[in-house]
Amino acid sequence: MSAPVKLLYFAWLKQKTGCAEEEVQPPAEVATVAELLSWLEGRGGGFAEALADRAAIRVAVNQEYARPGDPVKPGDEVALFPPVTGG
Amino acid sequence: MTVRVQREDFDLGAELTALTAGNRRVGGLTSFVGLVRDMAETPDLAAMTLEHYPGMTERMLERIEAEAQARWPLEASLIVHRYGRMEPGEQIVLVACASPHREAAFEACHFLIDWLKTKAPFWKVEESHSGGTNWVEARSSDDAAAARWHRDDDAAE
């Protein structure tokens, strides 16, 4: 079994999914950010609701901003969050 | 060349004094302080809470600061960003830049706060006196402000 992917959820994504942090084992065909989001959305419930509007979601892989086509592999830390509002 | 992410408040005067202490090459020191304001989307604002992504926050702030150092001749720079619950009037963020020249100090300070607002992973949630909460939405005007500083070789992209 390969290393899990660590998922982090922030702001309203944490509220809607009801999850701050988890480790998952996506199927082997999930190789990109976009594929990971679709797989998570497929869990239904709060995940489907949270992931419905992809334009409202930013993703970081290993603490670097990532695009939908960027790779995700076992052992990565993937964070899902809305556009930032600090400052 | 310092970045701090902390829950506690900061002493503006002490921070600025310490930043340039003993450095005779500094001719100009600029600072920007962001405050919690009471004219937010939530009527009857009681407080706001800043959530952040520990690890990535420091990484992004350090990168933004390094970019400012690369662009302007800075003798010193400082970013202090708070997280946690804050009430209207409280200080949220401090950006300060010291340079031999005022123009560089002004521009670098402006650059840092504009980029920080669009890159650093912080999120504000407002709470009203009646107990309601509202996640603040990102503003396109902040993206436009940051885009002013864009260059093709942006390391902070």
gemmi code that builds the backbone of each chain (N, CA, C; Angstrom):
import gemmi

chains = {
    "A": [
        ("MET", (0.859, -1.206, 0.000), (0.000, 0.000, 0.000), (0.891, 1.251, 0.000)),
        ("SER", (0.542, 2.226, -0.842), (1.358, 3.448, -0.937), (1.022, 4.399, 0.199)),
        ("ALA", (1.890, 5.391, 0.362), (1.689, 6.374, 1.427), (0.385, 7.134, 1.185)),
        ("PRO", (-0.321, 7.504, 2.242), (-1.575, 8.251, 2.061), (-1.309, 9.693, 1.624)),
        ("VAL", (-2.356, 10.307, 1.084), (-2.333, 11.744, 0.802), (-2.950, 12.437, 2.014)),
        ("LYS", (-2.243, 13.428, 2.545), (-2.762, 14.186, 3.685), (-3.568, 15.367, 3.164)),
        ("LEU", (-4.810, 15.464, 3.582), (-5.683, 16.559, 3.145), (-5.937, 17.523, 4.288)),
        ("LEU", (-5.871, 18.819, 3.976), (-6.185, 19.863, 4.946), (-7.285, 20.748, 4.363)),
        ("TYR", (-8.246, 21.118, 5.194), (-9.343, 21.987, 4.755), (-9.350, 23.239, 5.634)),
        ("PHE", (-9.522, 24.392, 4.989), (-9.522, 25.648, 5.749), (-10.789, 26.461, 5.472)),
        ("ALA", (-11.069, 27.365, 6.417), (-12.172, 28.325, 6.315), (-13.495, 27.592, 6.043)),
        ("TRP", (-14.318, 28.078, 5.092), (-15.636, 27.444, 4.940), (-15.538, 26.047, 4.352)),
        ("LEU", (-14.419, 25.705, 3.750), (-14.280, 24.316, 3.275), (-14.215, 23.345, 4.456)),
        ("LYS", (-13.622, 23.809, 5.549), (-13.576, 22.987, 6.757), (-14.981, 22.837, 7.338)),
        ("GLN", (-15.738, 23.943, 7.324), (-17.099, 23.887, 7.872), (-18.011, 22.986, 7.045)),
        ("LYS", (-17.939, 23.154, 5.704), (-18.862, 22.392, 4.855), (-18.540, 20.899, 4.838)),
        ("THR", (-17.244, 20.571, 4.855), (-16.885, 19.148, 4.834), (-16.963, 18.544, 6.232)),
        ("GLY", (-16.928, 19.409, 7.246), (-16.912, 18.908, 8.617), (-15.597, 18.251, 8.977)),
        ("CYS", (-14.548, 18.608, 8.232), (-13.257, 17.936, 8.396), (-12.133, 18.971, 8.299)),
        ("ALA", (-11.204, 18.940, 9.250), (-10.063, 19.849, 9.203), (-8.865, 19.173, 8.547)),
        ("GLU", (-8.741, 17.883, 8.757), (-7.547, 17.171, 8.331), (-7.852, 15.677, 8.253)),
        ("GLU", (-7.357, 15.027, 7.206), (-7.553, 13.579, 7.094), (-6.489, 12.994, 6.183)),
        ("GLU", (-6.328, 11.683, 6.257), (-5.434, 10.987, 5.345), (-6.266, 10.066, 4.489)),
        ("VAL", (-6.019, 10.098, 3.177), (-6.843, 9.317, 2.249), (-5.947, 8.485, 1.327)),
        ("GLN", (-6.553, 7.444, 0.760), (-5.876, 6.582, -0.208), (-6.707, 6.601, -1.492)),
        ("PRO", (-6.514, 7.636, -2.334), (-7.306, 7.665, -3.561), (-6.875, 6.534, -4.495)),
        ("PRO", (-7.776, 6.130, -5.392), (-7.401, 5.087, -6.363), (-6.248, 5.557, -7.261)),
        ("ALA", (-5.550, 4.613, -7.837), (-4.328, 4.914, -8.596), (-4.572, 5.889, -9.751)),
        ("GLU", (-5.795, 5.886, -10.301), (-6.040, 6.755, -11.463), (-6.193, 8.232, -11.076)),
        ("VAL", (-6.240, 8.514, -9.796), (-6.282, 9.909, -9.335), (-4.850, 10.438, -9.268)),
        ("ALA", (-4.467, 11.212, -10.292), (-3.063, 11.623, -10.420), (-2.872, 13.132, -10.451)),
        ("THR", (-3.985, 13.894, -10.536), (-3.869, 15.357, -10.608), (-4.767, 16.013, -9.558)),
        ("VAL", (-4.552, 17.303, -9.373), (-5.387, 18.076, -8.453), (-6.859, 17.985, -8.854)),
        ("ALA", (-7.143, 18.174, -10.145), (-8.531, 18.149, -10.609), (-9.166, 16.789, -10.353)),
        ("GLU", (-8.392, 15.721, -10.589), (-8.926, 14.366, -10.368), (-9.166, 14.101, -8.886)),
        ("LEU", (-8.296, 14.641, -8.059), (-8.479, 14.473, -6.617), (-9.758, 15.174, -6.149)),
        ("LEU", (-9.980, 16.402, -6.648), (-11.180, 17.146, -6.242), (-12.439, 16.405, -6.697)),
        ("SER", (-12.412, 15.849, -7.913), (-13.580, 15.106, -8.406), (-13.831, 13.864, -7.559)),
        ("TRP", (-12.763, 13.208, -7.185), (-12.894, 12.009, -6.330), (-13.487, 12.374, -4.970)),
        ("LEU", (-13.014, 13.487, -4.413), (-13.546, 13.929, -3.124), (-15.013, 14.330, -3.239)),
        ("GLU", (-15.343, 15.005, -4.339), (-16.734, 15.433, -4.556), (-17.644, 14.214, -4.629)),
        ("GLY", (-17.118, 13.142, -5.178), (-17.890, 11.905, -5.337), (-18.258, 11.233, -4.026)),
        ("ARG", (-17.672, 11.692, -2.920), (-18.061, 11.155, -1.620), (-19.444, 11.643, -1.211)),
        ("GLY", (-19.922, 12.712, -1.882), (-21.256, 13.237, -1.595), (-21.302, 14.053, -0.309)),
        ("GLY", (-22.520, 14.343, 0.146), (-22.731, 15.068, 1.400), (-22.033, 16.411, 1.410)),
        ("GLY", (-21.373, 16.716, 2.528), (-20.690, 17.991, 2.689), (-19.552, 18.169, 1.701)),
        ("PHE", (-18.948, 17.077, 1.278), (-17.847, 17.183, 0.311), (-18.363, 17.637, -1.052)),
        ("ALA", (-19.491, 17.064, -1.465), (-20.077, 17.466, -2.744), (-20.475, 18.939, -2.704)),
        ("GLU", (-21.037, 19.351, -1.570), (-21.462, 20.743, -1.432), (-20.244, 21.680, -1.442)),
        ("ALA", (-19.215, 21.301, -0.701), (-18.032, 22.158, -0.578), (-17.283, 22.286, -1.907)),
        ("LEU", (-17.319, 21.231, -2.718), (-16.513, 21.207, -3.943), (-17.307, 21.570, -5.188)),
        ("ALA", (-18.568, 21.964, -5.022), (-19.423, 22.211, -6.186), (-18.892, 23.344, -7.064)),
        ("ASP", (-18.428, 24.416, -6.443), (-17.969, 25.575, -7.218), (-16.436, 25.625, -7.201)),
        ("ARG", (-15.840, 25.053, -8.243), (-14.369, 24.954, -8.270), (-13.691, 26.318, -8.375)),
        ("ALA", (-14.407, 27.294, -8.958), (-13.814, 28.629, -9.088), (-13.594, 29.271, -7.718)),
        ("ALA", (-14.294, 28.767, -6.708), (-14.194, 29.350, -5.358), (-13.144, 28.643, -4.509)),
        ("ILE", (-12.412, 27.696, -5.110), (-11.466, 26.889, -4.338), (-10.039, 27.072, -4.838)),
        ("ARG", (-9.132, 27.266, -3.907), (-7.701, 27.274, -4.213), (-7.086, 26.014, -3.619)),
        ("VAL", (-6.021, 25.534, -4.255), (-5.381, 24.299, -3.805), (-3.883, 24.533, -3.665)),
        ("ALA", (-3.301, 23.987, -2.600), (-1.849, 23.989, -2.452), (-1.394, 22.538, -2.292)),
        ("VAL", (-0.342, 22.176, -3.027), (0.264, 20.856, -2.893), (1.633, 21.044, -2.253)),
        ("ASN", (1.838, 20.409, -1.122), (3.082, 20.560, -0.356), (3.403, 22.037, -0.117)),
        ("GLN", (2.339, 22.789, 0.230), (2.435, 24.204, 0.626), (2.845, 25.136, -0.507)),
        ("GLU", (2.601, 24.700, -1.761), (2.801, 25.567, -2.924), (1.477, 25.620, -3.686)),
        ("TYR", (1.090, 26.828, -4.155), (-0.135, 26.934, -4.943), (-0.056, 26.004, -6.152)),
        ("ALA", (-1.158, 25.306, -6.422), (-1.182, 24.332, -7.508), (-2.344, 24.610, -8.458)),
        ("ARG", (-2.187, 24.168, -9.705), (-3.233, 24.310, -10.719), (-3.934, 22.955, -10.904)),
        ("PRO", (-5.107, 22.976, -11.569), (-5.881, 21.723, -11.685), (-5.084, 20.569, -12.308)),
        ("GLY", (-4.211, 20.862, -13.254), (-3.482, 19.794, -13.926), (-2.211, 19.342, -13.217)),
        ("ASP", (-1.884, 19.998, -12.109), (-0.645, 19.634, -11.402), (-0.777, 18.252, -10.751)),
        ("PRO", (0.348, 17.525, -10.649), (0.293, 16.149, -10.119), (0.069, 16.086, -8.616)),
        ("VAL", (-0.605, 15.026, -8.198), (-0.740, 14.670, -6.783), (-0.284, 13.231, -6.647)),
        ("LYS", (0.611, 12.982, -5.692), (1.126, 11.622, -5.531), (1.105, 11.202, -4.060)),
        ("PRO", (1.250, 9.904, -3.796), (1.226, 9.441, -2.412), (2.246, 10.190, -1.558)),
        ("GLY", (1.839, 10.525, -0.338), (2.725, 11.235, 0.571), (2.602, 12.746, 0.499)),
        ("ASP", (1.881, 13.257, -0.513), (1.722, 14.715, -0.641), (0.792, 15.258, 0.446)),
        ("GLU", (1.004, 16.543, 0.774), (0.074, 17.291, 1.624), (-0.701, 18.225, 0.713)),
        ("VAL", (-2.016, 18.036, 0.652), (-2.861, 18.836, -0.241), (-3.837, 19.642, 0.604)),
        ("ALA", (-3.819, 20.955, 0.425), (-4.710, 21.832, 1.191), (-5.750, 22.447, 0.264)),
        ("LEU", (-6.994, 22.487, 0.732), (-8.103, 23.090, -0.018), (-8.613, 24.280, 0.781)),
        ("PHE", (-8.726, 25.430, 0.109), (-9.179, 26.621, 0.822), (-9.747, 27.650, -0.148)),
        ("PRO", (-10.541, 28.611, 0.371), (-11.056, 29.677, -0.492), (-9.961, 30.713, -0.765)),
        ("PRO", (-10.193, 31.623, -1.735), (-9.233, 32.712, -1.960), (-8.920, 33.427, -0.648)),
        ("VAL", (-7.661, 33.806, -0.479), (-7.209, 34.302, 0.830), (-7.730, 35.713, 1.118)),
        ("THR", (-7.896, 36.020, 2.412), (-8.431, 37.328, 2.816), (-7.676, 37.892, 4.017)),
        ("GLY", (-6.347, 37.732, 4.020), (-5.559, 38.278, 5.127), (-5.263, 39.752, 4.925)),
        ("GLY", (-4.324, 40.256, 5.715), (-3.885, 41.647, 5.591), (-4.762, 42.598, 6.365)),
    ],
    "B": [
        ("MET", (14.757, 41.505, 7.705), (14.397, 40.294, 6.978), (13.718, 39.313, 7.920)),
        ("THR", (12.636, 39.770, 8.518), (11.981, 38.955, 9.541), (10.498, 38.793, 9.238)),
        ("VAL", (10.010, 37.588, 9.467), (8.595, 37.299, 9.333), (8.124, 36.664, 10.637)),
        ("ARG", (7.030, 37.179, 11.180), (6.461, 36.555, 12.381), (4.957, 36.382, 12.219)),
        ("VAL", (4.457, 35.220, 12.582), (3.025, 34.953, 12.588), (2.677, 34.626, 14.029)),
        ("GLN", (1.809, 35.433, 14.622), (1.602, 35.311, 16.074), (0.178, 35.677, 16.464)),
        ("ARG", (-0.241, 35.166, 17.614), (-1.581, 35.469, 18.122), (-1.592, 36.825, 18.840)),
        ("GLU", (-0.505, 37.140, 19.549), (-0.496, 38.334, 20.392), (-0.319, 39.626, 19.575)),
        ("ASP", (-0.730, 40.729, 20.183), (-0.600, 42.049, 19.585), (0.886, 42.439, 19.526)),
        ("PHE", (1.174, 43.511, 18.773), (2.553, 43.995, 18.688), (2.603, 45.475, 19.047)),
        ("ASP", (3.790, 45.910, 19.488), (4.037, 47.301, 19.856), (4.713, 47.977, 18.671)),
        ("LEU", (3.949, 48.806, 17.960), (4.437, 49.401, 16.719), (5.749, 50.158, 16.915)),
        ("GLY", (5.788, 51.016, 17.934), (6.986, 51.817, 18.163), (8.206, 50.959, 18.453)),
        ("ALA", (8.010, 49.963, 19.287), (9.132, 49.090, 19.657), (9.626, 48.303, 18.451)),
        ("GLU", (8.691, 47.853, 17.622), (9.072, 47.082, 16.428), (9.905, 47.942, 15.481)),
        ("LEU", (9.458, 49.180, 15.252), (10.153, 50.051, 14.295), (11.517, 50.474, 14.839)),
        ("THR", (11.566, 50.737, 16.125), (12.842, 51.117, 16.736), (13.857, 49.982, 16.607)),
        ("ALA", (13.391, 48.764, 16.894), (14.292, 47.613, 16.855), (14.755, 47.324, 15.426)),
        ("LEU", (13.883, 47.632, 14.462), (14.192, 47.278, 13.070), (15.426, 48.003, 12.538)),
        ("THR", (15.598, 49.248, 12.965), (16.698, 50.042, 12.402), (17.806, 50.329, 13.418)),
        ("ALA", (17.674, 49.762, 14.611), (18.651, 50.057, 15.671), (20.070, 49.742, 15.208)),
        ("GLY", (20.945, 50.739, 15.322), (22.354, 50.527, 15.013), (22.700, 50.547, 13.540)),
        ("ASN", (21.720, 50.754, 12.666), (22.016, 50.760, 11.233), (22.021, 52.196, 10.708)),
        ("ARG", (23.189, 52.753, 10.487), (23.321, 54.151, 10.064), (23.110, 54.337, 8.561)),
        ("ARG", (22.922, 53.244, 7.845), (22.682, 53.374, 6.395), (21.210, 53.637, 6.078)),
        ("VAL", (20.344, 53.443, 7.059), (18.916, 53.647, 6.838), (18.605, 55.139, 6.778)),
        ("GLY", (18.010, 55.560, 5.659), (17.615, 56.951, 5.526), (16.116, 57.128, 5.565)),
        ("GLY", (15.389, 56.036, 5.352), (13.924, 56.105, 5.355), (13.339, 54.817, 5.887)),
        ("LEU", (12.327, 54.972, 6.722), (11.643, 53.814, 7.297), (10.149, 54.006, 7.077)),
        ("THR", (9.517, 53.062, 6.383), (8.071, 53.156, 6.153), (7.379, 51.977, 6.820)),
        ("SER", (6.118, 52.184, 7.189), (5.364, 51.080, 7.781), (3.907, 51.174, 7.371)),
        ("PHE", (3.266, 50.026, 7.328), (1.821, 49.942, 7.112), (1.260, 49.075, 8.225)),
        ("VAL", (0.181, 49.553, 8.842), (-0.492, 48.764, 9.874), (-1.941, 48.571, 9.454)),
        ("GLY", (-2.377, 47.324, 9.361), (-3.776, 47.021, 9.070), (-4.540, 46.830, 10.371)),
        ("LEU", (-5.753, 47.422, 10.436), (-6.589, 47.355, 11.636), (-7.918, 46.680, 11.319)),
        ("VAL", (-8.537, 46.102, 12.320), (-9.905, 45.592, 12.163), (-10.830, 46.790, 12.119)),
        ("ARG", (-11.592, 46.932, 11.041), (-12.476, 48.094, 10.951), (-13.928, 47.668, 11.120)),
        ("ASP", (-14.711, 48.636, 11.591), (-16.102, 48.362, 11.902), (-17.016, 48.907, 10.811)),
        ("MET", (-16.749, 48.482, 9.572), (-17.666, 48.857, 8.485), (-17.712, 47.680, 7.525)),
        ("ALA", (-17.595, 46.509, 8.129), (-17.474, 45.286, 7.351), (-18.821, 44.848, 6.790)),
        ("GLU", (-18.794, 43.750, 6.054), (-20.012, 43.209, 5.450), (-21.021, 42.802, 6.526)),
        ("THR", (-20.492, 42.354, 7.654), (-21.376, 41.952, 8.741), (-21.829, 43.183, 9.512)),
        ("PRO", (-23.141, 43.524, 9.504), (-23.594, 44.655, 10.301), (-23.388, 44.307, 11.773)),
        ("ASP", (-23.127, 45.317, 12.579), (-23.046, 45.040, 14.010), (-21.855, 44.121, 14.318)),
        ("LEU", (-20.722, 44.424, 13.676), (-19.533, 43.579, 13.837), (-19.048, 43.562, 15.284)),
        ("ALA", (-18.872, 42.365, 15.824), (-18.349, 42.230, 17.188), (-16.858, 41.939, 17.168)),
        ("ALA", (-16.451, 41.089, 16.224), (-15.042, 40.693, 16.166), (-14.795, 39.938, 14.868)),
        ("MET", (-13.540, 39.751, 14.544), (-13.234, 38.825, 13.463), (-12.120, 37.883, 13.911)),
        ("THR", (-12.150, 36.691, 13.321), (-11.128, 35.702, 13.642), (-10.356, 35.370, 12.376)),
        ("LEU", (-9.042, 35.431, 12.478), (-8.185, 35.072, 11.356), (-7.663, 33.659, 11.531)),
        ("GLU", (-7.980, 32.849, 10.530), (-7.452, 31.489, 10.481), (-6.283, 31.488, 9.503)),
        ("HIS", (-5.304, 30.616, 9.706), (-4.205, 30.540, 8.746), (-3.715, 29.112, 8.582)),
        ("TYR", (-2.811, 28.929, 7.663), (-2.266, 27.611, 7.321), (-0.827, 27.585, 7.824)),
        ("PRO", (-0.621, 27.099, 9.053), (0.729, 27.126, 9.622), (1.710, 26.393, 8.707)),
        ("GLY", (2.850, 26.968, 8.518), (3.839, 26.368, 7.617), (3.820, 27.073, 6.277)),
        ("MET", (2.689, 26.962, 5.562), (2.605, 27.641, 4.262), (2.581, 29.152, 4.448)),
        ("THR", (1.941, 29.611, 5.515), (1.893, 31.057, 5.766), (3.297, 31.633, 5.864)),
        ("GLU", (4.127, 31.035, 6.717), (5.492, 31.534, 6.895), (6.275, 31.421, 5.583)),
        ("ARG", (6.073, 30.320, 4.888), (6.785, 30.108, 3.623), (6.444, 31.201, 2.598)),
        ("MET", (5.147, 31.515, 2.483), (4.737, 32.537, 1.515), (5.223, 33.923, 1.933)),
        ("LEU", (5.127, 34.235, 3.227), (5.575, 35.556, 3.688), (7.081, 35.718, 3.472)),
        ("GLU", (7.832, 34.664, 3.738), (9.281, 34.744, 3.534), (9.617, 34.923, 2.055)),
        ("ARG", (8.844, 34.277, 1.197), (9.102, 34.411, -0.234), (8.757, 35.822, -0.728)),
        ("ILE", (7.634, 36.335, -0.240), (7.237, 37.696, -0.622), (8.287, 38.700, -0.155)),
        ("GLU", (8.778, 38.495, 1.055), (9.789, 39.404, 1.587), (11.099, 39.303, 0.781)),
        ("ALA", (11.470, 38.092, 0.412), (12.685, 37.913, -0.391), (12.543, 38.606, -1.750)),
        ("GLU", (11.318, 38.569, -2.289), (11.071, 39.241, -3.568), (11.244, 40.755, -3.418)),
        ("ALA", (10.759, 41.304, -2.320), (10.939, 42.740, -2.072), (12.423, 43.076, -1.914)),
        ("GLN", (13.135, 42.214, -1.233), (14.584, 42.432, -1.054), (15.307, 42.426, -2.400)),
        ("ALA", (14.824, 41.564, -3.309), (15.463, 41.460, -4.623), (15.174, 42.687, -5.489)),
        ("ARG", (14.010, 43.296, -5.267), (13.599, 44.399, -6.140), (14.086, 45.765, -5.673)),
        ("TRP", (14.190, 45.931, -4.342), (14.548, 47.252, -3.803), (15.749, 47.141, -2.873)),
        ("PRO", (16.541, 48.197, -2.779), (17.701, 48.170, -1.888), (17.280, 48.392, -0.437)),
        ("LEU", (16.903, 47.302, 0.231), (16.403, 47.408, 1.601), (17.497, 47.053, 2.603)),
        ("GLU", (17.555, 47.827, 3.658), (18.471, 47.515, 4.759), (17.804, 46.579, 5.761)),
        ("ALA", (16.483, 46.667, 5.863), (15.745, 45.817, 6.808), (14.286, 45.766, 6.388)),
        ("SER", (13.635, 44.673, 6.729), (12.197, 44.569, 6.475), (11.582, 43.660, 7.534)),
        ("LEU", (10.283, 43.867, 7.740), (9.589, 43.127, 8.793), (8.130, 42.913, 8.394)),
        ("ILE", (7.669, 41.689, 8.572), (6.240, 41.404, 8.435), (5.794, 40.718, 9.721)),
        ("VAL", (4.794, 41.288, 10.389), (4.171, 40.641, 11.551), (2.695, 40.492, 11.220)),
        ("HIS", (2.194, 39.280, 11.232), (0.776, 39.050, 10.934), (0.160, 38.257, 12.075)),
        ("ARG", (-0.940, 38.757, 12.597), (-1.607, 38.066, 13.695), (-2.657, 37.097, 13.193)),
        ("TYR", (-3.012, 36.129, 14.031), (-4.138, 35.247, 13.774), (-4.937, 35.151, 15.073)),
        ("GLY", (-6.114, 34.535, 14.973), (-6.972, 34.434, 16.160), (-8.048, 35.512, 16.155)),
        ("ARG", (-8.674, 35.714, 17.310), (-9.835, 36.607, 17.399), (-9.408, 38.034, 17.728)),
        ("MET", (-9.940, 38.999, 16.959), (-9.603, 40.409, 17.171), (-10.865, 41.266, 17.088)),
        ("GLU", (-10.893, 42.322, 17.863), (-12.055, 43.209, 17.866), (-11.744, 44.486, 17.085)),
        ("PRO", (-12.789, 45.213, 16.651), (-12.563, 46.440, 15.868), (-11.570, 47.372, 16.561)),
        ("GLY", (-10.658, 47.921, 15.774), (-9.633, 48.808, 16.307), (-8.312, 48.102, 16.567)),
        ("GLU", (-8.340, 46.783, 16.662), (-7.086, 46.055, 16.939), (-6.208, 45.992, 15.693)),
        ("GLN", (-4.911, 45.891, 15.927), (-3.937, 45.756, 14.851), (-3.923, 44.307, 14.350)),
        ("ILE", (-3.942, 44.149, 13.017), (-3.896, 42.805, 12.426), (-2.508, 42.508, 11.868)),
        ("VAL", (-1.971, 43.484, 11.141), (-0.752, 43.219, 10.376), (0.159, 44.442, 10.386)),
        ("LEU", (1.461, 44.174, 10.392), (2.470, 45.229, 10.281), (3.451, 44.856, 9.178)),
        ("VAL", (3.684, 45.817, 8.287), (4.731, 45.671, 7.277), (5.630, 46.890, 7.416)),
        ("ALA", (6.941, 46.678, 7.486), (7.864, 47.807, 7.598), (9.084, 47.567, 6.730)),
        ("CYS", (9.569, 48.649, 6.102), (10.731, 48.557, 5.225), (11.666, 49.727, 5.502)),
        ("ALA", (12.961, 49.432, 5.579), (13.976, 50.456, 5.796), (14.974, 50.415, 4.652)),
        ("SER", (15.297, 51.615, 4.145), (16.192, 51.698, 2.997), (17.016, 52.989, 3.108)),
        ("PRO", (18.127, 53.061, 2.398), (18.822, 54.344, 2.322), (17.938, 55.421, 1.690)),
        ("HIS", (16.984, 54.995, 0.850), (16.199, 55.951, 0.063), (14.705, 55.804, 0.337)),
        ("ARG", (13.998, 56.934, 0.457), (12.579, 56.875, 0.813), (11.736, 56.200, -0.253)),
        ("GLU", (12.096, 56.426, -1.525), (11.281, 55.858, -2.603), (11.237, 54.330, -2.502)),
        ("ALA", (12.394, 53.729, -2.283), (12.463, 52.267, -2.152), (11.676, 51.795, -0.928)),
        ("ALA", (11.768, 52.542, 0.153), (11.059, 52.148, 1.375), (9.546, 52.214, 1.175)),
        ("PHE", (9.064, 53.278, 0.532), (7.627, 53.403, 0.250), (7.151, 52.287, -0.678)),
        ("GLU", (7.870, 52.113, -1.778), (7.422, 51.143, -2.790), (7.451, 49.711, -2.258)),
        ("ALA", (8.508, 49.358, -1.562), (8.620, 47.984, -1.061), (7.523, 47.688, -0.039)),
        ("CYS", (7.200, 48.658, 0.782), (6.154, 48.491, 1.792), (4.798, 48.271, 1.117)),
        ("HIS", (4.537, 49.089, 0.103), (3.287, 48.976, -0.649), (3.192, 47.628, -1.355)),
        ("PHE", (4.289, 47.234, -1.973), (4.374, 45.926, -2.636), (4.068, 44.796, -1.648)),
        ("LEU", (4.693, 44.835, -0.488), (4.541, 43.743, 0.481), (3.094, 43.589, 0.937)),
        ("ILE", (2.422, 44.679, 1.243), (1.054, 44.530, 1.743), (0.120, 44.098, 0.608)),
        ("ASP", (0.350, 44.622, -0.605), (-0.499, 44.212, -1.729), (-0.354, 42.719, -2.019)),
        ("TRP", (0.893, 42.232, -2.014), (1.114, 40.815, -2.340), (0.680, 39.906, -1.217)),
        ("LEU", (0.912, 40.339, -0.010), (0.507, 39.549, 1.150), (-0.998, 39.272, 1.126)),
        ("LYS", (-1.769, 40.292, 0.741), (-3.227, 40.151, 0.768), (-3.746, 39.136, -0.234)),
        ("THR", (-2.984, 38.888, -1.288), (-3.460, 37.946, -2.304), (-2.731, 36.607, -2.268)),
        ("LYS", (-1.645, 36.496, -1.505), (-0.841, 35.264, -1.516), (-0.784, 34.528, -0.182)),
        ("ALA", (-0.779, 35.263, 0.914), (-0.581, 34.607, 2.212), (-1.879, 33.921, 2.648)),
        ("PRO", (-1.810, 32.647, 3.037), (-3.037, 31.894, 3.350), (-3.626, 32.218, 4.723)),
        ("PHE", (-4.356, 33.342, 4.740), (-5.159, 33.756, 5.902), (-6.607, 33.898, 5.438)),
        ("TRP", (-7.532, 33.628, 6.358), (-8.958, 33.801, 6.047), (-9.629, 34.456, 7.238)),
        ("LYS", (-10.481, 35.468, 6.926), (-11.190, 36.196, 7.978), (-12.632, 35.710, 8.076)),
        ("VAL", (-13.058, 35.450, 9.276), (-14.482, 35.192, 9.515), (-14.968, 36.230, 10.519)),
        ("GLU", (-16.056, 36.910, 10.138), (-16.596, 37.967, 10.989), (-17.716, 37.413, 11.863)),
        ("GLU", (-17.826, 37.955, 13.057), (-18.949, 37.579, 13.911), (-19.681, 38.843, 14.352)),
        ("SER", (-21.009, 38.773, 14.347), (-21.814, 39.927, 14.756), (-22.208, 39.786, 16.227)),
        ("HIS", (-22.700, 40.876, 16.791), (-23.124, 40.827, 18.194), (-24.276, 39.847, 18.382)),
        ("SER", (-25.048, 39.620, 17.315), (-26.173, 38.680, 17.428), (-25.731, 37.228, 17.298)),
        ("GLY", (-24.417, 37.015, 17.024), (-23.910, 35.647, 17.023), (-23.708, 35.043, 15.644)),
        ("GLY", (-24.132, 35.757, 14.578), (-23.948, 35.247, 13.218), (-22.496, 35.330, 12.780)),
        ("THR", (-22.119, 34.466, 11.844), (-20.756, 34.509, 11.316), (-20.783, 34.569, 9.798)),
        ("ASN", (-19.733, 35.159, 9.246), (-19.664, 35.357, 7.799), (-18.206, 35.303, 7.346)),
        ("TRP", (-17.876, 34.365, 6.452), (-16.519, 34.330, 5.895), (-16.359, 35.490, 4.922)),
        ("VAL", (-15.363, 36.311, 5.121), (-15.114, 37.450, 4.241), (-14.688, 36.933, 2.869)),
        ("GLU", (-15.263, 37.530, 1.810), (-14.903, 37.112, 0.457), (-13.737, 37.924, -0.066)),
        ("ALA", (-12.895, 37.271, -0.866), (-11.761, 37.961, -1.479), (-12.280, 39.047, -2.420)),
        ("ARG", (-11.540, 40.146, -2.508), (-11.956, 41.266, -3.352), (-11.138, 41.293, -4.630)),
        ("SER", (-11.805, 41.530, -5.743), (-11.077, 41.630, -7.007), (-10.170, 42.862, -7.002)),
        ("SER", (-10.530, 43.879, -6.187), (-9.684, 45.079, -6.108), (-8.339, 44.750, -5.483)),
        ("ASP", (-8.299, 43.726, -4.608), (-7.021, 43.303, -4.037), (-6.160, 42.622, -5.090)),
        ("ASP", (-6.791, 41.822, -5.948), (-6.041, 41.189, -7.038), (-5.475, 42.248, -7.972)),
        ("ALA", (-6.302, 43.257, -8.261), (-5.853, 44.333, -9.158), (-4.689, 45.094, -8.539)),
        ("ALA", (-4.754, 45.312, -7.226), (-3.672, 46.030, -6.544), (-2.372, 45.233, -6.624)),
        ("ALA", (-2.466, 43.932, -6.433), (-1.262, 43.090, -6.488), (-0.729, 43.007, -7.917)),
        ("ALA", (-1.644, 43.010, -8.897), (-1.236, 42.862, -10.296), (-0.391, 44.037, -10.782)),
        ("ARG", (-0.542, 45.184, -10.122), (0.281, 46.347, -10.481), (1.764, 46.039, -10.416)),
        ("TRP", (2.116, 45.118, -9.513), (3.526, 44.846, -9.247), (4.045, 43.671, -10.063)),
        ("HIS", (3.183, 43.141, -10.925), (3.569, 41.919, -11.629), (4.707, 42.149, -12.611)),
        ("ARG", (5.630, 41.192, -12.590), (6.697, 41.154, -13.603), (6.794, 39.725, -14.102)),
        ("ASP", (7.351, 39.570, -15.287), (7.393, 38.235, -15.906), (8.237, 37.247, -15.087)),
        ("ASP", (9.193, 37.767, -14.341), (10.090, 36.862, -13.611), (9.716, 36.734, -12.138)),
        ("ASP", (8.423, 36.953, -11.828), (8.008, 36.918, -10.433), (8.335, 35.604, -9.751)),
        ("ALA", (9.143, 35.679, -8.730), (9.467, 34.485, -7.956), (8.343, 34.166, -6.983)),
        ("ALA", (7.537, 35.159, -6.657), (6.473, 34.951, -5.665), (5.191, 34.455, -6.327)),
        ("GLU", (5.204, 34.203, -7.602), (4.002, 33.760, -8.317), (3.558, 32.396, -7.827)),
    ],
}
model = gemmi.Model(1)
for chain_id, residues in chains.items():
    chain = gemmi.Chain(chain_id)
    for i, (resn, *xyz) in enumerate(residues, 1):
        res = gemmi.Residue()
        res.name, res.seqid = resn, gemmi.SeqId(i, " ")
        for name, pos in zip(("N", "CA", "C"), xyz):
            atom = gemmi.Atom()
            atom.name, atom.element = name, gemmi.Element(name[0])
            atom.pos, atom.b_iso = gemmi.Position(*pos), 0.0
            res.add_atom(atom)
        chain.add_residue(res)
    model.add_chain(chain)
structure = gemmi.Structure()
structure.add_model(model)
structure.setup_entities()
